[in-house]
Amino acid sequence: MKLKIIELEKSKIRLSLEGEGHTFMNTLTEEILTDPEVDVAKYVIEYQFSDPELFITMKEGSKKDPVTVIREACDRISARCDDLLGCLKN
C-alpha cells in the first residue's frame, strides 16, 4: 500500500491511499471514529478511478496525534482479522 501525506498538522491529517476502495476505507474510517479523541474522520473518492483521501481532525485538547490514531485503528482491524482466522482454523 502506498500512501501520500497531503497535509499534516498537530491535530489533523489528510492523506491519499493509492489503490484502495470503499471497502477498506469504510472499515478504516469507522474504526478511527471509535477513538473518543477523534472529532472528524471521513474519506472522499472524487472520481471512480481516483485514489481516496482520508481526512482526520482531533478534538480540541487531544493529546493524541492523528498518525497514532490511524496506527491504533489498523492494529484493532488486524486483531479482529486474526481472531476470525483463528476461529476458522478450529
C-alpha positions, 0 to 999 in steps of 0.5 A: 500500500502506498500512501501520500501525506497531503497535509499534516498538522498537530491535530489533523491529517489528510492523506491519499491511499493509492489503490484502495476502495470503499471497502477498506476505507469504510472499515478504516474510517469507522474504526478511527471514529471509535477513538473518543479523541477523534472529532472528524474522520471521513474519506472522499473518492472524487472520481471512480478511478481516483485514489481516496483521501482520508481526512482526520481532525482531533478534538480540541485538547487531544493529546493524541496525534492523528498518525497514532490514531490511524496506527491504533485503528489498523492494529484493532482491524488486524486483531479482529482479522486474526481472531476470525482466522483463528476461529476458522482454523478450529 
